[in-house]
Amino acid sequence: MNIFSTIGTLVRNHVADHKGVVKIVDTESNILLRNSDPQGTMALATDTDQIYIHTGSGTWVKIQTEATT
């Protein structure tokens, strides 16, 4: 299994355990300033419509999505 598959599985399992609920709805700049949220916290940036996940120690990762038809 490659690293991306492993990460995908871990994220999928975490989301399933936490029902995939976005916990924070705020501007992108405010989200990126946060540093005490639990690992796995999801946030929606209202000004960019981007979704972020907190990976710990104040690091937020933008979830990249693809449009499908």
C-alpha positions as CSV (number, residue, x, y, z in Angstrom):
1,M,0.0,0.0,0.0
2,N,1.4,3.4,-0.9
3,I,1.5,6.4,1.4
4,F,-1.5,8.2,-0.3
5,S,-3.6,5.1,0.1
6,T,-2.6,4.8,3.8
7,I,-3.4,8.5,4.4
8,G,-6.7,8.1,2.6
9,T,-7.6,5.1,4.7
10,L,-6.7,6.9,7.9
11,V,-8.7,10.0,7.0
12,R,-11.7,7.9,5.9
13,N,-11.6,6.0,9.2
14,H,-11.3,9.2,11.3
15,V,-14.1,10.8,9.4
16,A,-16.3,7.8,9.9
17,D,-15.6,7.8,13.6
18,H,-16.4,11.5,13.9
19,K,-19.2,11.6,11.4
20,G,-17.3,13.9,9.1
21,V,-18.8,17.0,10.7
22,V,-17.1,20.3,10.0
23,K,-16.5,21.8,13.5
24,I,-15.3,25.3,12.4
25,V,-16.8,27.8,10.0
26,D,-14.7,30.9,9.7
27,T,-12.5,32.8,7.3
28,E,-9.4,31.2,5.9
29,S,-7.0,33.5,7.7
30,N,-8.7,32.9,11.1
31,I,-8.6,29.1,10.6
32,L,-4.9,29.2,9.7
33,L,-4.2,31.2,12.9
34,R,-5.8,28.5,15.1
35,N,-3.3,26.1,16.9
36,S,-5.1,24.4,19.8
37,D,-7.7,22.4,18.0
38,P,-7.6,18.6,18.3
39,Q,-6.0,16.7,15.5
40,G,-8.5,15.8,12.8
41,T,-10.7,18.9,13.4
42,M,-12.3,20.0,10.1
43,A,-12.9,23.6,9.1
44,L,-14.7,25.4,6.3
45,A,-13.3,28.7,5.1
46,T,-16.3,30.9,4.3
47,D,-14.3,33.3,2.1
48,T,-12.7,30.6,-0.1
49,D,-15.1,27.6,0.3
50,Q,-12.0,25.5,1.1
51,I,-12.0,22.7,3.6
52,Y,-9.1,22.2,6.0
53,I,-8.1,19.5,8.4
54,H,-5.9,20.1,11.5
55,T,-3.0,17.7,11.6
56,G,-1.7,18.9,14.9
57,S,0.7,21.6,16.3
58,G,-1.2,24.4,14.5
59,T,-0.8,22.8,11.0
60,W,-3.8,23.0,8.7
61,V,-3.9,21.1,5.5
62,K,-6.2,22.1,2.6
63,I,-8.3,19.3,1.3
64,Q,-8.0,19.3,-2.5
65,T,-11.1,18.3,-4.4
66,E,-11.8,17.5,-8.0
67,A,-14.9,18.4,-10.0
68,T,-16.7,15.4,-11.4
69,T,-19.4,15.3,-14.0
